[in-house]
Amino acid sequence: MKSLIPLFIRLFAYAGLMFIMSLVIQFDFAEGEVKEDSLIEITQEILLLIGSLLLIGFSSKAKNFKIFNLALGGFLGIHLVREFDFWLNTRLFDKAWQVIALIILVLLVIMIIRNWKRLILEITSISKTYGFAFLFSGLIILHVFSRLYGRKLMWIDLLRGTHDKYVVEENGEKIIPLRDFMRPVKDASEESIELLAYSIILIGVVEMIIFGIKSSRKID
């Protein structure tokens, strides 16, 4: 029974994380629109920052997966820079986020080339863990499902009836065009799915770090 205590602790911790994410979404929905400086966007950036720092910080303790952790930390770092695209482009210079992301990518590629064989072995080993399954699932939700889910035509089909029925007309045309009527709902929903994906990715990161540290201790 004692061996299951850490599992239950993580279960409640992850459930708590999801509860906090739902509150974040509720807060922004009450505002009526999800903008670049919304709480959802800020929370996404916080989750990415935590995940990246955890991977880099614990890479030395999880020696068996050091290259994998550093590579994944850099990969999440690129995502973090991408989430800051609006701020970087307006505060620094146009396309600043692409430049910073490219610098990180080049450093990652150099590290991966130099440690290619070791990285393959590390991925082969850690891919068997359920922490990696969380990571894999989160990335698929983030890069595949959320993009398909956020297609404009799908949301136009969903909200066309409501728009035509309730939006006031003036001179034979709707005061609010259908695309403008649809956009806040689509954006809020898509960003919420991305927030869920980042939460799942963070859970995967934590689980892989725990697995990596335990594996390294057994060898030592």
HELIX and SHEET records of a PDB file:
HELIX    1   1 LYS A    2  LEU A    4  5                                   3    
HELIX    2   2 ILE A    5  GLU A   31  1                                  27    
HELIX    3   3 LEU A   39  GLY A   57  1                                  19    
HELIX    4   4 LYS A   63  PHE A   65  5                                   3    
HELIX    5   5 LYS A   66  GLU A   83  1                                  18    
HELIX    6   6 ASP A   85  ARG A   91  1                                   7    
HELIX    7   7 ALA A   96  ARG A  114  1                                  19    
HELIX    8   8 TRP A  116  ILE A  126  1                                  11    
HELIX    9   9 TYR A  130  ILE A  140  1                                  11    
HELIX   10  10 ILE A  141  PHE A  145  3                                   5    
HELIX   11  11 SER A  146  TYR A  149  1                                   4    
HELIX   12  12 LYS A  152  TYR A  166  1                                  15    
HELIX   13  13 LEU A  178  ILE A  219  1                                  42    
SHEET    1   A 2 GLU A 169  GLU A 170  0                                        
SHEET    2   A 2 GLU A 173  LYS A 174 -1                                        
END                                                                             
